[in-house]
């Protein structure tokens, strides 16, 4: 096979599987609310879920999470 025509998805490697697993898909995306008091984890989850094609909102504590849930009507809430 020509190296220029080689696609990462054609390789049997962890990188190929990761690219496939994180590729956005209209059928598997939704509104996600992440509620966590740890700012680093909250931001990590936001970036990870957004890269997978989700519309992500975040809240820093339970009260803010409840307010956001009532206002935004997310499909999924991720909380610790």
Secondary structure in CASP SS format (residue, H / E / C, confidence):
PFRMAT SS
TARGET T0000
AUTHOR 0000-0000-0000
METHOD secondary structure of the structure
MODEL  1
X C 1.00
X C 1.00
X H 1.00
X H 1.00
X H 1.00
X C 1.00
X C 1.00
X H 1.00
X H 1.00
X H 1.00
X C 1.00
X C 1.00
X C 1.00
X H 1.00
X H 1.00
X H 1.00
X H 1.00
X H 1.00
X H 1.00
X H 1.00
X H 1.00
X H 1.00
X C 1.00
X C 1.00
X C 1.00
X H 1.00
X H 1.00
X H 1.00
X C 1.00
X C 1.00
X E 1.00
X E 1.00
X E 1.00
X E 1.00
X E 1.00
X C 1.00
X C 1.00
X C 1.00
X H 1.00
X H 1.00
X H 1.00
X H 1.00
X H 1.00
X H 1.00
X H 1.00
X H 1.00
X H 1.00
X H 1.00
X H 1.00
X H 1.00
X H 1.00
X C 1.00
X C 1.00
X C 1.00
X E 1.00
X E 1.00
X E 1.00
X E 1.00
X E 1.00
X C 1.00
X C 1.00
X H 1.00
X H 1.00
X H 1.00
X H 1.00
X H 1.00
X H 1.00
X H 1.00
X H 1.00
X H 1.00
X H 1.00
X H 1.00
X C 1.00
X C 1.00
X C 1.00
X E 1.00
X E 1.00
X E 1.00
X E 1.00
X C 1.00
END
